[in-house]
Amino acid sequence: MESSALVYVALTVVTVALGLFVDNREYVPIYIRGGREFGVRPGCDRRQAGNRVAVFAIYCLMAGVSACRIAVGNDYWVYRENFKLISQGRGVSSEFGFNYIVKWMQQLFGYDKYLPVFALFSLLTAFFFVKALQDQGSYFAFSVFLLMTSGYYFNSLNSVRYYFALAIALFSMKYVLRGEYGKFVLLILAGATFHKSILLVVPVYLAARLLAAARLKKWHYALGAVFVASLIFGQGLYRRVIFYFYPYYENSVFDNGQLSYVNIMKCVCVLLLGLVCYRKSLRDDLQNRFYFFLNIFGLVVYSCGSFIPEVSRVGYYMIVSQVFLIPRLVAEMEKRWLRRLAFAGVAGAFSVYFVFLLKEMYAVDVRLLPYLNWIFN
């Protein structure tokens, strides 16, 4: 790896270090409830003010690295060409919300001024990622570490529309947990004007919320078995639906039927961790159960949905919740030695994954490294 990779390493280290100054455990239940319950103290105390300063610093760093990039990502120049086509009023495959923003930005800054467009989506994507961590990350620094080392943030420098939608989906989980389904649906509909794949989360998140609040009965398991069987034996039907919305994916390089073994392993390990922590953290905790069922859904998709083009991106809508679930499960372990062992195992595994991720960023179909920015390059 050459020197510019140190930008990503330094960003990860500094954001996690700043995250250590955020003590969020007392406030997350209030953020989830929306502050509507009787007895919730209004205003901002000293600890909360300190949290907000650290969170804002993290946001500035993440948004700054992303907004200042140039020629980073295999689709960077593809996006630039699409920006020009949108400005000319010619047909592109992107959704109308994205097209409208791009056209408006070019009217504001000038034709083929693509840097402000990338910067705007960098600011928005980083905002939804960081705000989601602030509202739902009981162990904030740990969640930041997982967001960075899992690659969700760094991959947002590529595939601009998709990762903007993923950040919105992560942020929207609090509305599902809160039971404010109208706000959730409206937010997802807004996100769908930038990447319509986000519509998938409406039935998925609502199903996870329903299961999280229910005492599972035999018919729940039977329905789950039917769904898994449909993924195995009804692939033709699913593919017809998928290619109706995404016809250009059929027989493309993305339609390769490959299994994502790394993501399957992630889901299996989290499943095992959840079983170990069931009595303490999963039996009666709605928030943990919601994230846990999303992890199960992700495992099913990755194991049985290899026929889905870009299946990793479909599964990300579900397993991105691991950035909240894993820290909560580990931190709530009763035995100190087991808690330390689990923490070391998770930190070590994701650190190794991050190293391999950095190496893969040089691939021609990724090209997130070397990192270039318009300030110095």
C-alpha positions in Angstrom: 0.0 0.0 0.0 1.2 3.5 -0.8 1.1 6.6 1.4 -2.4 7.7 0.5 -3.9 4.7 2.2 -2.7 6.3 5.4 -5.4 8.9 5.0 -8.1 6.1 5.4 -6.2 4.5 8.3 -5.7 7.9 10.1 -9.3 8.8 9.5 -10.4 5.6 11.1 -8.1 5.9 14.1 -9.0 9.6 14.7 -12.8 9.1 14.4 -12.8 6.2 16.7 -10.6 8.1 19.2 -13.0 11.0 19.1 -15.9 8.5 19.5 -14.4 7.6 22.9 -15.4 11.0 24.2 -19.1 10.3 23.4 -21.0 8.7 26.3 -24.3 8.0 24.6 -25.8 5.2 26.6 -28.1 7.4 28.7 -29.5 9.3 25.7 -30.1 6.5 23.1 -33.3 5.3 24.7 -34.5 9.0 24.7 -33.5 9.3 21.0 -35.4 6.1 20.2 -38.5 7.2 22.0 -38.3 10.6 20.5 -38.4 12.4 23.8 -42.2 12.1 24.0 -42.6 10.2 27.2 -43.5 12.0 30.4 -40.6 12.9 32.6 -38.0 13.3 29.9 -35.8 16.3 30.8 -35.7 18.8 28.0 -32.6 20.8 27.0 -28.9 19.9 26.8 -26.8 19.0 29.8 -23.0 19.2 29.9 -22.3 15.6 28.9 -24.7 15.9 26.0 -23.0 19.1 24.8 -19.6 17.3 24.9 -21.1 14.4 23.0 -22.3 16.8 20.3 -18.9 18.5 19.9 -17.2 15.2 19.4 -19.9 13.9 17.0 -19.7 17.1 15.0 -15.9 16.8 14.8 -16.3 13.2 13.5 -18.9 14.4 10.9 -16.5 17.1 9.7 -13.7 14.6 9.2 -15.8 12.1 7.4 -17.6 14.6 5.2 -14.3 16.4 4.5 -12.4 13.4 3.3 -15.3 12.4 1.1 -16.2 15.8 -0.3 -12.6 16.7 -1.2 -11.9 13.6 -3.2 -11.3 13.6 -7.0 -11.0 10.7 -9.4 -11.6 8.3 -6.5 -13.9 5.3 -7.3 -14.3 3.2 -10.4 -17.5 5.1 -11.3 -16.3 8.6 -10.6 -15.9 9.6 -14.2 -19.1 7.7 -15.1 -21.0 9.9 -12.7 -19.4 12.9 -14.2 -20.6 11.9 -17.7 -24.0 11.3 -16.3 -24.0 14.7 -14.7 -23.4 16.2 -18.1 -26.2 14.1 -19.7 -28.6 15.2 -17.0 -27.8 18.8 -17.5 -28.4 18.4 -21.2 -31.8 16.8 -20.5 -30.8 13.4 -22.0 -31.9 10.1 -20.7 -30.0 8.4 -17.8 -30.8 5.4 -15.6 -30.7 7.3 -12.3 -33.9 8.2 -10.4 -35.6 11.6 -10.8 -34.7 13.0 -7.4 -31.0 12.5 -8.1 -31.4 13.9 -11.6 -33.2 17.0 -10.2 -30.5 17.7 -7.6 -27.7 17.3 -10.2 -29.4 19.5 -12.7 -30.1 22.2 -10.0 -26.5 22.1 -8.8 -25.2 22.6 -12.3 -27.5 25.5 -12.9 -26.2 27.0 -9.7 -22.4 26.3 -10.2 -22.2 25.9 -13.9 -22.2 23.2 -16.6 -19.8 20.3 -15.8 -19.0 21.6 -12.3 -19.0 18.1 -10.9 -17.0 18.7 -7.7 -19.9 20.5 -5.9 -22.3 17.7 -6.8 -20.0 15.1 -5.3 -19.4 17.3 -2.3 -23.2 17.7 -1.6 -23.8 14.0 -1.6 -20.8 13.5 0.6 -22.1 15.9 3.2 -25.6 14.3 3.1 -24.3 10.7 3.2 -21.9 11.5 6.1 -24.7 13.3 8.0 -27.1 10.3 7.9 -24.4 7.9 8.8 -23.2 9.9 11.8 -26.7 11.0 12.9 -27.8 7.3 12.9 -24.8 6.4 15.1 -25.6 9.2 17.4 -29.3 8.3 17.8 -28.9 4.5 18.0 -25.3 3.8 18.9 -25.3 3.0 22.6 -21.6 2.3 22.5 -20.7 5.1 20.0 -17.0 4.5 19.5 -17.4 0.8 18.9 -20.2 1.6 16.3 -17.9 4.1 14.6 -15.1 1.4 14.5 -17.5 -1.1 12.8 -18.9 1.4 10.3 -15.3 2.3 9.2 -13.7 -1.1 9.2 -16.7 -2.8 7.6 -16.2 -0.5 4.6 -19.6 1.1 4.6 -18.2 4.7 4.9 -15.3 4.1 2.5 -17.4 2.4 -0.1 -19.7 5.5 -0.1 -16.9 7.3 -1.9 -18.0 4.9 -4.7 -21.6 4.1 -5.8 -22.8 7.5 -4.6 -26.5 7.0 -5.0 -26.6 3.5 -3.3 -24.6 4.5 -0.2 -26.7 7.6 0.2 -29.7 5.4 0.2 -28.0 3.0 2.7 -27.2 5.8 5.1 -30.9 6.9 4.9 -32.0 3.3 5.6 -29.7 3.1 8.7 -31.0 6.4 10.0 -34.6 5.3 9.4 -34.4 2.4 11.8 -35.1 4.6 14.7 -38.6 5.5 13.3 -39.4 1.8 13.0 -38.3 1.1 16.6 -40.3 4.2 17.7 -43.4 2.9 15.9 -43.6 6.1 13.7 -44.2 4.1 10.6 -45.6 7.1 8.6 -42.3 9.0 9.0 -40.4 5.8 8.2 -42.3 5.3 4.9 -42.1 8.9 3.9 -38.3 9.0 4.5 -37.8 5.8 2.5 -40.0 7.1 -0.3 -37.8 10.2 -0.4 -34.7 8.0 -0.5 -36.2 6.0 -3.4 -36.1 9.1 -5.6 -32.3 8.6 -5.4 -32.0 4.8 -5.4 -35.2 2.8 -5.7 -33.6 -0.3 -4.2 -34.2 1.2 -0.8 -37.9 0.4 -1.1 -36.9 -3.1 -0.1 -36.4 -2.0 3.5 -40.1 -1.2 4.0 -41.3 -4.8 4.2 -38.0 -6.1 5.6 -37.8 -3.6 8.5 -41.5 -3.8 9.3 -41.3 -7.6 9.4 -38.2 -7.4 11.7 -40.1 -5.0 14.0 -43.1 -7.3 14.1 -41.0 -10.3 14.9 -39.0 -8.4 17.5 -42.2 -7.5 19.4 -43.8 -10.9 19.2 -43.4 -14.1 21.1 -42.5 -16.5 18.3 -45.0 -19.3 17.6 -44.9 -22.3 15.3 -46.6 -20.4 12.4 -43.8 -17.8 12.5 -41.2 -20.6 11.9 -43.4 -22.2 9.2 -43.8 -18.9 7.4 -40.0 -18.4 7.6 -39.4 -21.8 6.1 -41.8 -21.1 3.3 -39.9 -17.9 2.5 -36.6 -19.7 2.5 -38.0 -22.4 0.2 -39.3 -19.7 -2.1 -35.8 -18.3 -2.5 -34.5 -21.8 -3.4 -37.3 -23.0 -5.7 -38.8 -19.7 -6.9 -35.7 -18.0 -8.3 -37.2 -17.5 -11.7 -40.1 -15.4 -10.3 -37.8 -13.3 -8.1 -35.5 -12.6 -11.1 -38.4 -11.5 -13.3 -39.4 -9.0 -10.6 -35.9 -7.8 -10.2 -35.2 -7.3 -13.9 -38.5 -5.5 -14.3 -37.0 -2.7 -12.2 -33.4 -3.2 -13.2 -33.4 -4.7 -16.7 -29.8 -3.7 -17.4 -28.6 -6.0 -14.6 -29.7 -9.2 -16.5 -26.7 -11.1 -17.8 -24.4 -8.3 -16.8 -21.2 -8.7 -14.8 -23.2 -8.2 -11.7 -25.4 -11.2 -12.5 -22.8 -13.8 -11.6 -24.5 -16.0 -9.0 -21.5 -15.7 -6.6 -21.9 -16.4 -2.9 -20.6 -13.7 -0.5 -18.8 -16.0 2.0 -17.4 -13.1 4.0 -20.9 -11.7 4.7 -22.3 -15.2 5.4 -19.5 -15.6 8.0 -20.3 -12.2 9.5 -23.9 -13.1 9.9 -23.2 -16.6 11.3 -20.8 -15.1 13.9 -23.3 -12.5 15.0 -26.0 -15.2 15.2 -23.8 -17.3 17.5 -23.0 -14.2 19.6 -26.7 -13.5 19.9 -27.4 -17.1 21.1 -24.7 -16.7 23.7 -26.2 -13.4 24.9 -29.9 -14.4 24.5 -31.0 -14.3 28.1 -29.2 -11.1 28.9 -29.7 -9.1 25.7 -32.2 -10.6 23.3 -35.1 -12.2 25.2 -36.8 -8.9 26.2 -34.9 -6.1 24.5 -36.9 -4.8 21.5 -34.0 -2.9 20.0 -31.6 -5.8 20.1 -34.2 -8.2 18.8 -35.0 -5.9 15.8 -31.3 -5.7 14.8 -30.9 -9.5 15.4 -33.8 -10.4 13.1 -32.3 -8.1 10.4 -29.1 -10.1 10.8 -31.0 -13.3 10.3 -32.7 -11.9 7.2 -29.3 -10.9 5.9 -28.0 -14.5 6.5 -30.9 -15.9 4.5 -30.4 -13.5 1.6 -26.6 -14.2 1.4 -27.1 -17.9 1.7 -30.0 -18.4 -0.6 -30.1 -15.3 -2.8 -27.0 -15.7 -4.9 -29.2 -15.4 -8.0 -29.8 -11.8 -7.1 -27.5 -9.4 -8.9 -25.4 -7.3 -6.5 -26.7 -9.5 -3.6 -24.2 -7.9 -1.3 -25.9 -4.5 -1.6 -29.3 -6.1 -1.0 -27.9 -7.7 2.2 -26.2 -4.5 3.3 -29.6 -3.0 4.0 -30.1 -5.7 6.7 -26.6 -6.4 8.1 -25.6 -2.7 8.4 -27.5 -2.9 11.7 -24.6 -4.9 13.0 -22.9 -1.6 13.8 -25.5 -1.3 16.6 -26.1 -4.9 17.6 -22.5 -6.2 18.0 -21.5 -3.5 20.5 -24.6 -3.9 22.6 -24.3 -7.7 22.7 -20.6 -7.6 23.7 -20.9 -4.8 26.3 -23.9 -6.5 28.0 -22.1 -9.8 28.6 -22.2 -10.5 32.4 -18.9 -12.2 32.7 -16.0 -9.8 32.5 -13.5 -12.3 31.0 -16.0 -13.3 28.3 -16.8 -9.7 27.5 -13.1 -8.9 27.1 -12.5 -12.0 24.9 -15.5 -11.1 22.7 -14.4 -7.5 22.4 -10.8 -8.6 21.4 -12.2 -11.1 18.9 -14.5 -8.6 17.2 -11.9 -5.9 17.2 -9.2 -8.2 15.8 -11.5 -9.8 13.1 -12.7 -6.4 11.8 -9.2 -5.0 11.9 -7.9 -7.8 9.7 -10.9 -7.4 7.4 -10.1 -3.7 7.1 -6.5 -4.5 6.1 -7.7 -6.8 3.3 -10.3 -4.2 2.3 -7.6 -1.6 1.9 -5.7 -3.9 -0.4 -8.8 -4.5 -2.5 -9.3 -0.8 -2.9 -6.6 -0.7 -5.6 -8.5 -3.1 -7.8 -9.6 -1.6 -11.2 -13.2 -2.3 -10.4 -13.0 -0.5 -7.0 -10.3 2.2 -7.4 -10.8 3.8 -4.0 -7.0 4.0 -3.7 -4.9 5.8 -4.3 -6.8 8.6 -2.6 -6.6 12.0 -4.5 -8.2 15.3 -3.5 -8.7 18.5 -5.4 -6.8 20.5 -2.7 -3.4 18.9 -3.3 -3.9 17.0 -6.5 
